[in-house]
Amino acid sequence: MNHTYKIIELTGSSAIGSDDAIKNAIESAAQSLHKLRWFQVVETRGHLEAGVIAHWQVTIKVGFTLDQP
């Protein structure tokens, strides 16, 4: 079966770590989108407070298949 994919870009955040930021973004997307198939990390950055990592931000591309007629 042939598939057509749509790709969106999301940024998840977390005070725990980069993996958790990715998980948060995907879980949020899954609430309104279906047929999520893959993700790709585009950028990782963080917020510092007093020289310590206070928050992680990870930008990802998420691919999902479109409904077929």
Gaussian input, Z-matrix of N, CA and C with variables (Angstrom, degrees):
# hf/3-21g

backbone

0 1
 N
 C     1     B1
 C     2     B2     1     A1
 N     3     B3     2     A2     1     D1
 C     4     B4     3     A3     2     D2
 C     5     B5     4     A4     3     D3
 N     6     B6     5     A5     4     D4
 C     7     B7     6     A6     5     D5
 C     8     B8     7     A7     6     D6
 N     9     B9     8     A8     7     D7
 C    10    B10     9     A9     8     D8
 C    11    B11    10    A10     9     D9
 N    12    B12    11    A11    10    D10
 C    13    B13    12    A12    11    D11
 C    14    B14    13    A13    12    D12
 N    15    B15    14    A14    13    D13
 C    16    B16    15    A15    14    D14
 C    17    B17    16    A16    15    D15
 N    18    B18    17    A17    16    D16
 C    19    B19    18    A18    17    D17
 C    20    B20    19    A19    18    D18
 N    21    B21    20    A20    19    D19
 C    22    B22    21    A21    20    D20
 C    23    B23    22    A22    21    D21
 N    24    B24    23    A23    22    D22
 C    25    B25    24    A24    23    D23
 C    26    B26    25    A25    24    D24
 N    27    B27    26    A26    25    D25
 C    28    B28    27    A27    26    D26
 C    29    B29    28    A28    27    D27
 N    30    B30    29    A29    28    D28
 C    31    B31    30    A30    29    D29
 C    32    B32    31    A31    30    D30
 N    33    B33    32    A32    31    D31
 C    34    B34    33    A33    32    D32
 C    35    B35    34    A34    33    D33
 N    36    B36    35    A35    34    D34
 C    37    B37    36    A36    35    D35
 C    38    B38    37    A37    36    D36
 N    39    B39    38    A38    37    D37
 C    40    B40    39    A39    38    D38
 C    41    B41    40    A40    39    D39
 N    42    B42    41    A41    40    D40
 C    43    B43    42    A42    41    D41
 C    44    B44    43    A43    42    D42
 N    45    B45    44    A44    43    D43
 C    46    B46    45    A45    44    D44
 C    47    B47    46    A46    45    D45
 N    48    B48    47    A47    46    D46
 C    49    B49    48    A48    47    D47
 C    50    B50    49    A49    48    D48
 N    51    B51    50    A50    49    D49
 C    52    B52    51    A51    50    D50
 C    53    B53    52    A52    51    D51
 N    54    B54    53    A53    52    D52
 C    55    B55    54    A54    53    D53
 C    56    B56    55    A55    54    D54
 N    57    B57    56    A56    55    D55
 C    58    B58    57    A57    56    D56
 C    59    B59    58    A58    57    D57
 N    60    B60    59    A59    58    D58
 C    61    B61    60    A60    59    D59
 C    62    B62    61    A61    60    D60
 N    63    B63    62    A62    61    D61
 C    64    B64    63    A63    62    D62
 C    65    B65    64    A64    63    D63
 N    66    B66    65    A65    64    D64
 C    67    B67    66    A66    65    D65
 C    68    B68    67    A67    66    D66
 N    69    B69    68    A68    67    D67
 C    70    B70    69    A69    68    D68
 C    71    B71    70    A70    69    D69
 N    72    B72    71    A71    70    D70
 C    73    B73    72    A72    71    D71
 C    74    B74    73    A73    72    D72
 N    75    B75    74    A74    73    D73
 C    76    B76    75    A75    74    D74
 C    77    B77    76    A76    75    D75
 N    78    B78    77    A77    76    D76
 C    79    B79    78    A78    77    D77
 C    80    B80    79    A79    78    D78
 N    81    B81    80    A80    79    D79
 C    82    B82    81    A81    80    D80
 C    83    B83    82    A82    81    D81
 N    84    B84    83    A83    82    D82
 C    85    B85    84    A84    83    D83
 C    86    B86    85    A85    84    D84
 N    87    B87    86    A86    85    D85
 C    88    B88    87    A87    86    D86
 C    89    B89    88    A88    87    D87
 N    90    B90    89    A89    88    D88
 C    91    B91    90    A90    89    D89
 C    92    B92    91    A91    90    D90
 N    93    B93    92    A92    91    D91
 C    94    B94    93    A93    92    D92
 C    95    B95    94    A94    93    D93
 N    96    B96    95    A95    94    D94
 C    97    B97    96    A96    95    D95
 C    98    B98    97    A97    96    D96
 N    99    B99    98    A98    97    D97
 C   100   B100    99    A99    98    D98
 C   101   B101   100   A100    99    D99
 N   102   B102   101   A101   100   D100
 C   103   B103   102   A102   101   D101
 C   104   B104   103   A103   102   D102
 N   105   B105   104   A104   103   D103
 C   106   B106   105   A105   104   D104
 C   107   B107   106   A106   105   D105
 N   108   B108   107   A107   106   D106
 C   109   B109   108   A108   107   D107
 C   110   B110   109   A109   108   D108
 N   111   B111   110   A110   109   D109
 C   112   B112   111   A111   110   D110
 C   113   B113   112   A112   111   D111
 N   114   B114   113   A113   112   D112
 C   115   B115   114   A114   113   D113
 C   116   B116   115   A115   114   D114
 N   117   B117   116   A116   115   D115
 C   118   B118   117   A117   116   D116
 C   119   B119   118   A118   117   D117
 N   120   B120   119   A119   118   D118
 C   121   B121   120   A120   119   D119
 C   122   B122   121   A121   120   D120
 N   123   B123   122   A122   121   D121
 C   124   B124   123   A123   122   D122
 C   125   B125   124   A124   123   D123
 N   126   B126   125   A125   124   D124
 C   127   B127   126   A126   125   D125
 C   128   B128   127   A127   126   D126
 N   129   B129   128   A128   127   D127
 C   130   B130   129   A129   128   D128
 C   131   B131   130   A130   129   D129
 N   132   B132   131   A131   130   D130
 C   133   B133   132   A132   131   D131
 C   134   B134   133   A133   132   D132
 N   135   B135   134   A134   133   D133
 C   136   B136   135   A135   134   D134
 C   137   B137   136   A136   135   D135
 N   138   B138   137   A137   136   D136
 C   139   B139   138   A138   137   D137
 C   140   B140   139   A139   138   D138
 N   141   B141   140   A140   139   D139
 C   142   B142   141   A141   140   D140
 C   143   B143   142   A142   141   D141
 N   144   B144   143   A143   142   D142
 C   145   B145   144   A144   143   D143
 C   146   B146   145   A145   144   D144
 N   147   B147   146   A146   145   D145
 C   148   B148   147   A147   146   D146
 C   149   B149   148   A148   147   D147
 N   150   B150   149   A149   148   D148
 C   151   B151   150   A150   149   D149
 C   152   B152   151   A151   150   D150
 N   153   B153   152   A152   151   D151
 C   154   B154   153   A153   152   D152
 C   155   B155   154   A154   153   D153
 N   156   B156   155   A155   154   D154
 C   157   B157   156   A156   155   D155
 C   158   B158   157   A157   156   D156
 N   159   B159   158   A158   157   D157
 C   160   B160   159   A159   158   D158
 C   161   B161   160   A160   159   D159
 N   162   B162   161   A161   160   D160
 C   163   B163   162   A162   161   D161
 C   164   B164   163   A163   162   D162
 N   165   B165   164   A164   163   D163
 C   166   B166   165   A165   164   D164
 C   167   B167   166   A166   165   D165
 N   168   B168   167   A167   166   D166
 C   169   B169   168   A168   167   D167
 C   170   B170   169   A169   168   D168
 N   171   B171   170   A170   169   D169
 C   172   B172   171   A171   170   D170
 C   173   B173   172   A172   171   D171
 N   174   B174   173   A173   172   D172
 C   175   B175   174   A174   173   D173
 C   176   B176   175   A175   174   D174
 N   177   B177   176   A176   175   D175
 C   178   B178   177   A177   176   D176
 C   179   B179   178   A178   177   D177
 N   180   B180   179   A179   178   D178
 C   181   B181   180   A180   179   D179
 C   182   B182   181   A181   180   D180
 N   183   B183   182   A182   181   D181
 C   184   B184   183   A183   182   D182
 C   185   B185   184   A184   183   D183
 N   186   B186   185   A185   184   D184
 C   187   B187   186   A186   185   D185
 C   188   B188   187   A187   186   D186
 N   189   B189   188   A188   187   D187
 C   190   B190   189   A189   188   D188
 C   191   B191   190   A190   189   D189
 N   192   B192   191   A191   190   D190
 C   193   B193   192   A192   191   D191
 C   194   B194   193   A193   192   D192
 N   195   B195   194   A194   193   D193
 C   196   B196   195   A195   194   D194
 C   197   B197   196   A196   195   D195
 N   198   B198   197   A197   196   D196
 C   199   B199   198   A198   197   D197
 C   200   B200   199   A199   198   D198
 N   201   B201   200   A200   199   D199
 C   202   B202   201   A201   200   D200
 C   203   B203   202   A202   201   D201
 N   204   B204   203   A203   202   D202
 C   205   B205   204   A204   203   D203
 C   206   B206   205   A205   204   D204

   B1=1.4508
   B2=1.5223
   B3=1.3005
   B4=1.4529
   B5=1.5188
   B6=1.3186
   B7=1.4547
   B8=1.5181
   B9=1.3109
   B10=1.4549
   B11=1.5150
   B12=1.3268
   B13=1.4602
   B14=1.5209
   B15=1.2995
   B16=1.4597
   B17=1.5208
   B18=1.3339
   B19=1.4574
   B20=1.5235
   B21=1.3304
   B22=1.4595
   B23=1.5234
   B24=1.2994
   B25=1.4640
   B26=1.5245
   B27=1.3188
   B28=1.4584
   B29=1.5179
   B30=1.3268
   B31=1.4572
   B32=1.5164
   B33=1.3305
   B34=1.4583
   B35=1.5122
   B36=1.3297
   B37=1.4616
   B38=1.5188
   B39=1.3378
   B40=1.4632
   B41=1.5161
   B42=1.2921
   B43=1.4607
   B44=1.5296
   B45=1.3301
   B46=1.4699
   B47=1.5252
   B48=1.3493
   B49=1.4579
   B50=1.5105
   B51=1.3289
   B52=1.4614
   B53=1.5270
   B54=1.3336
   B55=1.4665
   B56=1.5251
   B57=1.3092
   B58=1.4601
   B59=1.5300
   B60=1.3182
   B61=1.4684
   B62=1.5321
   B63=1.3397
   B64=1.4639
   B65=1.5224
   B66=1.3077
   B67=1.4681
   B68=1.5249
   B69=1.3190
   B70=1.4634
   B71=1.5296
   B72=1.3270
   B73=1.4628
   B74=1.5259
   B75=1.3248
   B76=1.4627
   B77=1.5240
   B78=1.3274
   B79=1.4638
   B80=1.5255
   B81=1.3186
   B82=1.4612
   B83=1.5302
   B84=1.3262
   B85=1.4664
   B86=1.5246
   B87=1.3268
   B88=1.4614
   B89=1.5303
   B90=1.3261
   B91=1.4653
   B92=1.5283
   B93=1.3378
   B94=1.4609
   B95=1.5305
   B96=1.3172
   B97=1.4598
   B98=1.5207
   B99=1.3196
   B100=1.4609
   B101=1.5253
   B102=1.2886
   B103=1.4666
   B104=1.5271
   B105=1.3389
   B106=1.4616
   B107=1.5251
   B108=1.3296
   B109=1.4627
   B110=1.5220
   B111=1.3194
   B112=1.4646
   B113=1.5166
   B114=1.3450
   B115=1.4622
   B116=1.5147
   B117=1.3224
   B118=1.4613
   B119=1.5248
   B120=1.3237
   B121=1.4618
   B122=1.5246
   B123=1.3278
   B124=1.4562
   B125=1.5254
   B126=1.3331
   B127=1.4584
   B128=1.5268
   B129=1.3156
   B130=1.4619
   B131=1.5142
   B132=1.3222
   B133=1.4623
   B134=1.5236
   B135=1.3045
   B136=1.4572
   B137=1.5121
   B138=1.2944
   B139=1.4611
   B140=1.5260
   B141=1.3113
   B142=1.4617
   B143=1.5266
   B144=1.3104
   B145=1.4656
   B146=1.5237
   B147=1.3161
   B148=1.4679
   B149=1.5321
   B150=1.3470
   B151=1.4538
   B152=1.5185
   B153=1.3344
   B154=1.4644
   B155=1.5267
   B156=1.3180
   B157=1.4681
   B158=1.5192
   B159=1.3344
   B160=1.4581
   B161=1.5266
   B162=1.3327
   B163=1.4518
   B164=1.5209
   B165=1.3210
   B166=1.4514
   B167=1.5233
   B168=1.3261
   B169=1.4614
   B170=1.5240
   B171=1.3225
   B172=1.4596
   B173=1.5240
   B174=1.3248
   B175=1.4555
   B176=1.5184
   B177=1.3325
   B178=1.4619
   B179=1.5247
   B180=1.3184
   B181=1.4549
   B182=1.5148
   B183=1.3209
   B184=1.4619
   B185=1.5209
   B186=1.3299
   B187=1.4560
   B188=1.5174
   B189=1.3218
   B190=1.4746
   B191=1.5115
   B192=1.3307
   B193=1.4514
   B194=1.5250
   B195=1.3237
   B196=1.4650
   B197=1.5161
   B198=1.3224
   B199=1.4638
   B200=1.5189
   B201=1.3097
   B202=1.4638
   B203=1.5209
   B204=1.3307
   B205=1.4781
   B206=1.5152
   A1=109.24
   A2=117.11
   A3=122.28
   A4=109.68
   A5=116.75
   A6=121.77
   A7=110.26
   A8=116.23
   A9=122.77
   A10=106.72
   A11=116.24
   A12=121.26
   A13=111.15
   A14=115.33
   A15=123.60
   A16=106.19
   A17=117.26
   A18=121.94
   A19=108.43
   A20=115.77
   A21=121.00
   A22=109.02
   A23=116.48
   A24=121.52
   A25=108.41
   A26=115.92
   A27=122.98
   A28=109.56
   A29=117.01
   A30=121.47
   A31=107.99
   A32=115.22
   A33=121.11
   A34=109.22
   A35=115.99
   A36=119.63
   A37=110.13
   A38=114.59
   A39=120.65
   A40=109.80
   A41=116.08
   A42=121.47
   A43=110.86
   A44=116.98
   A45=121.91
   A46=112.27
   A47=116.61
   A48=119.16
   A49=112.48
   A50=116.37
   A51=121.02
   A52=112.11
   A53=118.50
   A54=120.64
   A55=110.63
   A56=116.73
   A57=121.19
   A58=110.70
   A59=117.53
   A60=121.27
   A61=110.13
   A62=117.17
   A63=121.56
   A64=110.00
   A65=116.09
   A66=121.58
   A67=110.71
   A68=117.74
   A69=121.56
   A70=111.53
   A71=117.20
   A72=120.52
   A73=111.16
   A74=117.01
   A75=120.95
   A76=111.14
   A77=117.43
   A78=120.29
   A79=111.15
   A80=117.62
   A81=120.47
   A82=110.87
   A83=116.88
   A84=120.74
   A85=111.07
   A86=116.97
   A87=121.45
   A88=112.63
   A89=117.49
   A90=119.93
   A91=111.50
   A92=117.85
   A93=119.29
   A94=113.48
   A95=117.79
   A96=121.69
   A97=109.33
   A98=116.42
   A99=119.63
   A100=109.51
   A101=115.24
   A102=122.94
   A103=112.58
   A104=116.88
   A105=120.49
   A106=107.81
   A107=117.00
   A108=119.95
   A109=114.10
   A110=118.52
   A111=119.80
   A112=109.91
   A113=114.72
   A114=120.28
   A115=109.46
   A116=114.98
   A117=122.41
   A118=108.04
   A119=116.88
   A120=120.60
   A121=108.96
   A122=116.30
   A123=122.85
   A124=110.82
   A125=116.32
   A126=120.34
   A127=109.66
   A128=116.00
   A129=122.05
   A130=107.64
   A131=115.44
   A132=119.82
   A133=108.10
   A134=115.82
   A135=119.26
   A136=112.44
   A137=113.35
   A138=122.47
   A139=107.37
   A140=116.78
   A141=121.92
   A142=110.26
   A143=114.80
   A144=121.73
   A145=107.71
   A146=115.86
   A147=122.19
   A148=111.51
   A149=116.05
   A150=120.34
   A151=115.18
   A152=117.47
   A153=122.53
   A154=108.92
   A155=115.90
   A156=119.38
   A157=109.09
   A158=115.15
   A159=120.40
   A160=111.93
   A161=116.44
   A162=120.11
   A163=110.16
   A164=116.95
   A165=123.19
   A166=109.46
   A167=116.96
   A168=123.30
   A169=107.19
   A170=116.26
   A171=120.86
   A172=108.81
   A173=116.42
   A174=121.81
   A175=108.07
   A176=115.45
   A177=121.70
   A178=109.81
   A179=115.38
   A180=121.94
   A181=106.26
   A182=116.47
   A183=121.77
   A184=107.63
   A185=115.69
   A186=121.06
   A187=110.86
   A188=115.44
   A189=119.85
   A190=108.51
   A191=115.99
   A192=120.16
   A193=109.80
   A194=114.46
   A195=120.97
   A196=109.23
   A197=116.44
   A198=120.49
   A199=109.11
   A200=115.32
   A201=121.41
   A202=108.95
   A203=117.84
   A204=120.26
   A205=111.60
   D1=134.57
   D2=176.25
   D3=-84.05
   D4=144.17
   D5=179.21
   D6=-122.88
   D7=150.34
   D8=169.60
   D9=-114.29
   D10=130.23
   D11=-176.43
   D12=-109.09
   D13=144.34
   D14=170.78
   D15=-110.03
   D16=138.56
   D17=-179.98
   D18=-119.16
   D19=130.22
   D20=175.70
   D21=-123.52
   D22=159.54
   D23=178.72
   D24=-114.51
   D25=132.51
   D26=-178.17
   D27=-131.76
   D28=155.79
   D29=171.21
   D30=-125.79
   D31=118.74
   D32=176.25
   D33=-100.79
   D34=156.10
   D35=178.99
   D36=-134.79
   D37=158.39
   D38=-179.77
   D39=-165.13
   D40=144.67
   D41=172.44
   D42=-84.74
   D43=-11.24
   D44=-175.39
   D45=-86.68
   D46=-48.81
   D47=-178.43
   D48=174.18
   D49=175.58
   D50=-176.50
   D51=-67.25
   D52=-39.40
   D53=178.11
   D54=-61.18
   D55=-39.61
   D56=179.37
   D57=-68.14
   D58=-35.59
   D59=177.21
   D60=-63.65
   D61=-41.22
   D62=176.67
   D63=-62.91
   D64=-47.63
   D65=179.80
   D66=-58.27
   D67=-43.46
   D68=-179.79
   D69=-62.48
   D70=-41.68
   D71=179.21
   D72=-64.69
   D73=-44.33
   D74=-178.75
   D75=-67.50
   D76=-41.97
   D77=178.95
   D78=-63.60
   D79=-38.01
   D80=177.70
   D81=-66.34
   D82=-43.69
   D83=179.48
   D84=-63.38
   D85=-38.27
   D86=-177.32
   D87=-66.46
   D88=-16.19
   D89=178.34
   D90=-72.13
   D91=-28.14
   D92=-178.16
   D93=-120.51
   D94=-11.85
   D95=178.51
   D96=-116.32
   D97=152.90
   D98=175.88
   D99=-127.58
   D100=168.54
   D101=-178.93
   D102=62.37
   D103=36.64
   D104=173.48
   D105=-63.99
   D106=135.41
   D107=-174.39
   D108=-119.42
   D109=-34.67
   D110=-175.35
   D111=-160.28
   D112=165.73
   D113=172.85
   D114=-141.81
   D115=156.91
   D116=178.56
   D117=-137.47
   D118=128.06
   D119=177.78
   D120=-75.43
   D121=126.07
   D122=-179.04
   D123=-100.33
   D124=-41.13
   D125=-175.76
   D126=-154.55
   D127=142.47
   D128=173.77
   D129=-125.25
   D130=130.38
   D131=177.56
   D132=-146.95
   D133=171.58
   D134=-179.10
   D135=-148.95
   D136=165.25
   D137=177.92
   D138=-106.41
   D139=130.61
   D140=-179.21
   D141=-107.48
   D142=141.84
   D143=172.39
   D144=-134.52
   D145=121.49
   D146=-179.25
   D147=54.98
   D148=38.08
   D149=177.06
   D150=76.60
   D151=11.86
   D152=-178.89
   D153=-123.47
   D154=143.42
   D155=177.12
   D156=-66.12
   D157=120.37
   D158=-179.61
   D159=-103.60
   D160=-26.99
   D161=-175.48
   D162=-157.50
   D163=139.20
   D164=175.93
   D165=-102.31
   D166=143.50
   D167=173.68
   D168=-132.07
   D169=124.15
   D170=-178.96
   D171=-125.70
   D172=123.42
   D173=176.27
   D174=-94.97
   D175=130.44
   D176=-178.64
   D177=-130.27
   D178=155.07
   D179=166.39
   D180=-101.93
   D181=134.98
   D182=-179.91
   D183=-121.24
   D184=130.33
   D185=178.10
   D186=-107.69
   D187=138.89
   D188=175.81
   D189=-141.28
   D190=155.14
   D191=-179.21
   D192=-86.45
   D193=144.30
   D194=176.08
   D195=-83.74
   D196=152.19
   D197=176.34
   D198=-63.70
   D199=138.23
   D200=178.02
   D201=-95.29
   D202=140.88
   D203=179.50
   D204=-69.05

